[in-house]
């Protein structure tokens, strides 16, 4: 019968904290870039300019049809080679981190785009008409009137997608990055306590994601009662 031994966890906490820092850096950077680029994609997709709408639709459909791990592999294998051959930038951990962040940001922006597009469409069209009647341009009306209302409605979905993104950061093992999950697995292999370390990592993921999901539920209730 397997005997659990958790004694390796306390001494490994500094390394695990460093790995968590990598996971959180990827998560927050990908969220910011993903929301900004996703907002632009959503506006392009709703645009009356056909080439912009076609580009945005093609981008979203392509990234939503490809597994995330494949996108990360592409960026891990292709981007460093391009940067090294074109600019002479040597490979290293910073290169791997940058490639992972770029892959996550571009991938997640496709999903954020759909969330933001739905949020924009949820705002009554009369809001845009009223803004234009006040002399605002399309850009001003979108920035000052439509998007603030849309983002207020979208916050629960955006946070839910952020939880999924944080969970997906464990996939950066394909680029040999020392994220939280990868660090836990390496420590488990080193100490011969892989089961305990993976159970501990899973518990940490559960606690963090459950806490954020409870915040999302609380915010949704506030929206309904507002």
Secondary structure as GFF3:
##gff-version 3
##sequence-region A 1 226
A	DSSP	alpha_helix	7	45	.	.	.	ID=ss1
A	DSSP	alpha_helix	50	64	.	.	.	ID=ss2
A	DSSP	alpha_helix	68	74	.	.	.	ID=ss3
A	DSSP	pi_helix	75	79	.	.	.	ID=ss4
A	DSSP	alpha_helix	80	87	.	.	.	ID=ss5
A	DSSP	alpha_helix	93	122	.	.	.	ID=ss6
A	DSSP	alpha_helix	125	133	.	.	.	ID=ss7
A	DSSP	alpha_helix	138	141	.	.	.	ID=ss8
A	DSSP	pi_helix	142	146	.	.	.	ID=ss9
A	DSSP	alpha_helix	147	168	.	.	.	ID=ss10
A	DSSP	three_ten_helix	169	175	.	.	.	ID=ss11
A	DSSP	alpha_helix	180	191	.	.	.	ID=ss12
A	DSSP	alpha_helix	194	225	.	.	.	ID=ss13
###
